[in-house]
Amino acid sequence: METARTLLPTELPVESYTLARRPWRRYVTSFEDILDHRYKGAGTESDPYIVDWLRDDAEDPQNFPAAFKWCQVGLTSILTLAVTLASSGYAGGIKSLMMQFGGSSELWVGGVSLFVLGFAFGPLLWAPMSEVFGRRIVYLVSCFFLTLWLAVTIAAPNPAAVLVFRALSGFFGSSPLVNAGGTVADLLTPEQRGVGMALFAAAPFLGPALGPISGGYIGDAAGWKWVMGFLAILCGVIFVLLALFTPETYAPTLLRQRALRLSKATGKVYRYRGDAEKPLDVRRLFRAALLRPWRFLLEPIVLILSIYIAIIYGTLYLNFAAYPIIFQQMRGWSGGQQGLAFLGIAGGVVIAITVTLLMVNKAYIKASQQKGPPPPEERLPPAFVAGIMCVVGLAGFAATCGPNVHWIAPILFGVPFGFGMVIIFLSTMGYLVDSYTIYAASVLAANSVLRSLFGAAFPMFTPKMYAKLGVHWAAAVPGFLALACVPFPLIFYKYGAAIRARCKYASDAERTMKALTAARRAEMEEEDLSDELHYTTSGEKPALGRVKTGASILRPSHPRNDEWIQWRILADRDEVDLGDEERMRVQQGARSFASYHHSPGA
């Protein structure tokens, strides 16, 4: 190995290659330090220098100051909240739209459905784009066009134009739904991610619940154009904040850019580690993003639990057509007052996130520390209670939604529904991730597509369903669907291991992880033996990061822990079907886990 400094043309000042500080790029590593690092390889096309993070690298997002990292998590969560708020806030202007253009309520509810339809298909584009171009540029492009289409909607001359612009808004606005979770993983250590993911997870549920409040009052006071104007201004302000203060956080993109700078400065060949092992194939990446999610819907575990989540998610969006019928048409409320009825659901969401942070996550982590990594089925018990609470909330709402019952009753029954909705989502998603490990990203994409399709479809048939069945029976329909799904987590909790063994991808993931874990364990033992022989014969002192224990020398960054080994395997091995997105997440997890064990890093 040699340092890049020896290859640098002498006529060029070293610091000319250091990145300039910008409001969105506050933390910069001196190019002098980058040059002084020893890189593996020979600097040729066949054996390039391998570029990875330096120790305590200022440009590594995991090393950003805590306050800055939490500000970024908060900003991306606010972006997600704004996008989902825009999906439902439009409903506050439907009455005004009908007055200006005419048309039925079914037609204008389509503006909600088409926006959510964009949530189904937009992520299939935005996820691979973030792997190719990085997160910052994807956020900026997505938020810019979301703002543009929301603003253009104001000038729509007819219903068709309004609906087309709504569909485009949803498609372009969907990127934070798939990328914000990645930003959390980019920035936070595993110990911190519970809070970060809770903030992100709350946004897709809080946004739709809060949208009718703002949209309702603005629609009553100023009409639908100001509803769209408010949403455009909100997203425009967020776009400016993103442009000014959001850095690139995706490690492969940052390391590719560093490799290009080193290659330009020295004339030698440098590659980011992931590209050296398996060059980025953009065509393969987009093809996999478009096709793989559908393949996983053939797995019984994925299909059944995705249907459960989709029914609950569809019910949330069904309410944007049902609440105006129940609270405006039957009780004579204004649009803004009707929007306040969603506070019950919003309250349930907040309670669920709080309970998850204070109880569920801590209980799972404690069990993992005491007994080792529990089986995936241990993620499911919270869904037992949550499923019942969802049914109670929906049944109570159906029984009390008539005008002869005090208005507070149906609103209060929104609390258990909102609570159960979030817990079911987090519990079942955790189970899917643990069951499919190396295929987790594709499984989550399949789930996202299906639930967004349900979210788009449910509002479309709601007005006719309420007209034909009456409010009580129509409101009971989603309750019956949720009741039919209650046994699903119980079945998988009891028979999940046997079912996973019969599922092609679940069993393949488990076999692959077991084989690779055993191979890695043997490899680590060989390394330890080699180290012991080296230090015994040479008389050298162990390097920093190694401690002597008995007759052997062990790396603290290689604890004999199956969970850590699996993180490391997913990060290093390319035999598994794993994209850059997944590899970097587990690399960050392994590095953080190693730091937790007082090692210098993995």
KAMO-V34092 format. One record per backbone hydrogen bond with DSSP energy under -0.5 kcal/mol. CO is the residue of the C=O (numbers start at 1). NH is the residue of the N-H. E is the energy in kcal/mol with one decimal. If there is no record, write none. Layout:
BEGIN
CO|NH|E / CO|NH|E
END
This chain:
BEGIN
2|39|-1.2 / 3|6|-0.7 / 4|7|-1.6 / 4|8|-0.6 / 5|8|-1.1 / 9|12|-1.4 / 13|16|-1.2 / 14|17|-1.9 / 15|18|-1.2 / 22|25|-1.3 / 25|22|-1.7 / 26|28|-0.6 / 30|33|-0.5 / 30|34|-1.7 / 31|35|-2.5 / 32|36|-1.8 / 33|37|-0.7 / 34|37|-0.7 / 35|4|-1.4 / 35|5|-1.3 / 37|4|-0.7 / 37|39|-0.6 / 39|2|-0.7 / 40|50|-2.3 / 43|269|-1.8 / 47|42|-2.4 / 47|43|-1.1 / 47|44|-1.5 / 49|51|-0.6 / 49|271|-2.8 / 50|52|-0.5 / 51|273|-1.4 / 54|57|-1.3 / 57|60|-1.1 / 59|61|-0.5 / 60|63|-2.6 / 61|64|-1.2 / 65|69|-2.3 / 66|70|-2.5 / 67|71|-1.8 / 68|72|-1.9 / 69|73|-2.3 / 70|74|-2.5 / 71|75|-2.4 / 72|76|-2.4 / 73|77|-2.0 / 74|78|-2.3 / 75|79|-2.2 / 76|80|-2.1 / 77|81|-2.5 / 78|82|-2.7 / 79|83|-2.2 / 80|84|-2.2 / 81|85|-2.4 / 82|86|-2.1 / 83|87|-1.0 / 84|88|-1.1 / 85|89|-3.2 / 86|90|-0.8 / 88|91|-1.6 / 89|92|-1.6 / 90|93|-2.3 / 91|94|-1.4 / 93|97|-2.3 / 94|98|-2.5 / 95|99|-1.7 / 96|100|-1.8 / 97|101|-3.1 / 97|102|-0.6 / 98|102|-1.5 / 104|108|-1.6 / 105|109|-2.5 / 106|110|-0.9 / 107|110|-0.5 / 108|111|-1.7 / 109|112|-1.5 / 109|113|-1.7 / 110|114|-3.0 / 111|115|-1.0 / 112|116|-2.2 / 113|117|-2.2 / 114|118|-1.3 / 115|119|-0.7 / 116|119|-0.7 / 116|120|-0.8 / 117|120|-0.8 / 117|121|-1.3 / 118|122|-2.8 / 119|123|-0.5 / 121|124|-0.6 / 121|125|-0.5 / 122|125|-2.0 / 122|126|-2.3 / 123|127|-2.3 / 125|129|-1.7 / 126|130|-2.0 / 127|131|-1.1 / 128|132|-1.5 / 129|133|-3.2 / 129|134|-0.5 / 130|134|-1.2 / 134|138|-0.9 / 135|139|-2.8 / 136|140|-2.4 / 137|141|-2.6 / 138|142|-2.6 / 139|143|-2.9 / 140|144|-2.4 / 141|145|-2.2 / 142|146|-2.2 / 143|147|-2.4 / 144|148|-2.4 / 145|149|-2.7 / 146|150|-2.2 / 147|151|-2.2 / 148|152|-2.7 / 149|153|-1.6 / 150|154|-0.6 / 151|154|-1.0 / 152|155|-1.4 / 153|156|-1.9 / 158|162|-1.8 / 159|163|-2.4 / 160|164|-2.4 / 161|165|-2.6 / 162|166|-1.9 / 163|167|-2.1 / 164|168|-2.3 / 165|169|-2.2 / 166|170|-2.3 / 167|171|-2.2 / 168|172|-2.5 / 169|173|-2.0 / 170|174|-0.6 / 171|174|-0.8 / 172|175|-0.6 / 173|176|-0.6 / 174|177|-1.1 / 174|178|-0.7 / 175|178|-1.2 / 175|179|-2.5 / 176|180|-1.9 / 179|183|-2.0 / 180|184|-2.0 / 181|185|-1.9 / 182|186|-2.4 / 183|187|-1.8 / 184|188|-2.5 / 189|192|-1.1 / 189|193|-1.7 / 190|194|-0.5 / 192|195|-0.7 / 192|196|-1.7 / 193|197|-3.4 / 194|198|-1.5 / 195|199|-2.2 / 196|200|-2.1 / 197|201|-3.2 / 198|202|-1.9 / 199|203|-1.1 / 200|204|-0.8 / 202|205|-0.9 / 202|206|-3.0 / 203|207|-2.6 / 205|209|-1.1 / 206|210|-2.3 / 207|211|-2.1 / 208|212|-0.7 / 210|213|-0.9 / 210|214|-1.4 / 211|215|-2.8 / 212|216|-1.9 / 213|217|-2.0 / 214|218|-2.2 / 215|219|-2.5 / 216|220|-2.2 / 216|336|-0.7 / 217|221|-1.9 / 218|222|-3.2 / 218|223|-0.8 / 219|223|-1.1 / 223|226|-0.7 / 223|227|-1.1 / 224|228|-2.3 / 225|229|-2.2 / 226|230|-2.7 / 227|231|-2.1 / 228|232|-2.5 / 229|233|-2.6 / 230|234|-2.7 / 231|235|-2.4 / 232|236|-2.4 / 233|237|-2.5 / 234|238|-1.9 / 235|239|-2.2 / 236|240|-2.0 / 237|241|-2.1 / 238|242|-2.6 / 239|243|-2.7 / 240|244|-2.0 / 241|245|-2.5 / 242|246|-2.0 / 245|247|-0.6 / 249|251|-0.8 / 250|253|-0.6 / 250|254|-1.9 / 251|255|-2.8 / 252|256|-2.3 / 253|257|-2.2 / 254|258|-1.9 / 255|259|-2.5 / 256|260|-2.1 / 257|261|-1.9 / 258|262|-2.5 / 259|263|-2.4 / 260|264|-2.5 / 261|265|-2.5 / 262|266|-2.3 / 263|267|-2.5 / 265|9|-1.0 / 268|270|-0.6 / 269|49|-2.6 / 271|51|-3.0 / 272|275|-0.7 / 272|276|-2.1 / 273|277|-2.0 / 274|278|-2.2 / 280|282|-0.7 / 281|285|-2.3 / 282|286|-2.4 / 283|287|-2.4 / 284|288|-2.6 / 285|289|-2.1 / 286|290|-1.9 / 287|291|-2.1 / 288|292|-2.3 / 291|294|-0.6 / 291|295|-1.1 / 292|296|-1.5 / 293|297|-0.8 / 295|298|-1.2 / 296|299|-1.6 / 299|303|-3.0 / 300|304|-2.7 / 301|305|-2.0 / 302|306|-2.0 / 303|307|-2.1 / 304|308|-1.9 / 305|309|-2.4 / 306|310|-2.6 / 307|311|-2.4 / 308|312|-2.0 / 309|313|-2.7 / 310|314|-3.0 / 311|315|-2.1 / 312|316|-1.6 / 313|317|-1.6 / 314|318|-2.2 / 315|319|-1.5 / 317|320|-1.0 / 318|321|-1.6 / 318|322|-1.8 / 319|323|-3.0 / 321|325|-0.7 / 322|326|-2.3 / 323|327|-3.3 / 323|328|-0.7 / 324|328|-1.1 / 324|329|-2.3 / 325|330|-1.5 / 327|333|-2.3 / 328|332|-1.3 / 334|338|-2.5 / 335|339|-1.8 / 336|340|-1.4 / 337|341|-0.7 / 338|341|-1.0 / 339|342|-1.8 / 340|343|-2.0 / 341|344|-1.0 / 342|346|-2.4 / 343|347|-2.7 / 344|348|-1.8 / 345|349|-2.0 / 346|350|-2.2 / 347|351|-2.3 / 348|352|-2.3 / 349|353|-2.3 / 350|354|-2.1 / 351|355|-2.7 / 352|356|-2.4 / 353|357|-2.1 / 354|358|-2.5 / 355|359|-2.7 / 355|360|-1.4 / 356|361|-2.4 / 359|363|-2.5 / 360|364|-2.2 / 361|365|-2.6 / 362|366|-2.5 / 363|367|-2.1 / 364|368|-2.1 / 365|369|-2.2 / 366|370|-1.9 / 367|371|-2.4 / 368|372|-1.7 / 375|378|-2.0 / 376|379|-2.2 / 377|380|-1.7 / 380|383|-2.0 / 380|384|-0.7 / 381|384|-1.5 / 381|385|-1.0 / 382|386|-2.1 / 383|387|-2.4 / 384|388|-1.5 / 385|389|-2.4 / 386|390|-2.3 / 387|391|-1.9 / 388|392|-2.7 / 389|393|-2.7 / 390|394|-2.6 / 391|395|-3.0 / 392|396|-2.8 / 393|397|-2.1 / 394|398|-2.2 / 395|399|-2.1 / 396|400|-1.5 / 397|401|-1.0 / 402|405|-1.4 / 406|409|-1.4 / 406|410|-0.6 / 407|411|-1.1 / 408|412|-2.6 / 409|413|-1.9 / 411|414|-1.3 / 412|415|-1.6 / 412|416|-0.6 / 413|417|-1.0 / 414|418|-2.7 / 415|419|-2.6 / 416|420|-2.7 / 417|421|-2.6 / 418|422|-1.6 / 419|423|-2.0 / 420|424|-2.7 / 421|425|-2.0 / 422|426|-2.7 / 423|427|-2.7 / 424|428|-2.5 / 425|429|-2.1 / 426|430|-1.9 / 427|431|-1.8 / 428|432|-2.3 / 429|433|-2.4 / 430|434|-2.3 / 431|435|-2.0 / 432|436|-1.8 / 433|437|-1.6 / 436|439|-3.9 / 437|440|-2.0 / 439|443|-2.1 / 440|444|-2.6 / 441|445|-1.9 / 442|446|-2.2 / 443|447|-2.3 / 444|448|-2.3 / 445|449|-2.3 / 446|450|-2.1 / 447|451|-2.4 / 448|452|-1.9 / 449|453|-1.9 / 450|454|-2.0 / 451|455|-2.5 / 452|456|-1.9 / 453|457|-2.0 / 454|458|-2.7 / 455|459|-0.6 / 457|460|-1.0 / 457|461|-0.9 / 458|461|-0.6 / 458|462|-0.7 / 459|463|-0.6 / 461|465|-2.2 / 462|466|-2.6 / 463|467|-1.9 / 464|468|-2.2 / 465|469|-2.6 / 466|470|-1.4 / 470|474|-2.4 / 471|475|-2.3 / 472|476|-1.2 / 473|477|-1.0 / 474|477|-0.6 / 474|478|-0.6 / 475|479|-0.5 / 476|480|-2.3 / 477|481|-2.1 / 478|482|-2.5 / 479|483|-2.3 / 480|484|-2.1 / 481|485|-0.9 / 482|486|-0.8 / 483|486|-0.8 / 485|488|-1.6 / 486|490|-0.6 / 487|491|-2.8 / 488|492|-2.4 / 489|493|-2.2 / 490|494|-2.0 / 491|495|-3.1 / 492|496|-1.4 / 495|499|-2.5 / 496|500|-3.2 / 497|501|-1.7 / 498|502|-0.9 / 499|502|-0.8 / 499|503|-0.8 / 500|503|-0.7 / 503|507|-2.6 / 504|508|-1.9 / 505|509|-2.4 / 506|510|-2.1 / 507|511|-2.7 / 508|512|-2.6 / 509|513|-2.2 / 510|514|-2.2 / 511|515|-2.6 / 512|516|-2.6 / 513|517|-2.2 / 514|518|-2.2 / 515|519|-2.3 / 516|520|-2.6 / 517|521|-2.3 / 518|522|-2.1 / 519|523|-2.3 / 520|524|-2.5 / 521|525|-2.0 / 522|526|-1.9 / 523|527|-2.0 / 524|528|-2.3 / 525|529|-2.2 / 526|530|-2.5 / 527|531|-2.4 / 528|532|-2.5 / 529|533|-2.4 / 530|534|-2.4 / 531|535|-2.7 / 532|536|-2.0 / 533|537|-2.4 / 534|538|-2.4 / 535|539|-1.3 / 543|546|-1.8 / 545|556|-1.0 / 547|554|-1.7 / 549|552|-1.6 / 552|549|-2.5 / 552|554|-0.6 / 554|547|-1.7 / 554|556|-0.6 / 555|558|-1.9 / 556|559|-0.6 / 559|561|-2.4 / 561|565|-2.6 / 562|566|-2.4 / 563|567|-1.9 / 564|568|-2.5 / 565|569|-2.6 / 566|570|-2.4 / 567|571|-1.5 / 568|572|-2.2 / 569|573|-2.8 / 576|578|-1.9 / 579|583|-2.6 / 580|584|-2.9 / 581|585|-1.5 / 582|586|-2.1 / 583|587|-2.3 / 584|588|-2.4 / 585|589|-2.0 / 586|590|-2.6 / 587|591|-2.5 / 588|592|-2.4 / 589|593|-2.5 / 590|594|-2.5 / 591|595|-2.1 / 592|596|-2.1 / 593|597|-1.1 / 594|597|-0.5 / 594|599|-1.9 / 595|598|-2.0
END
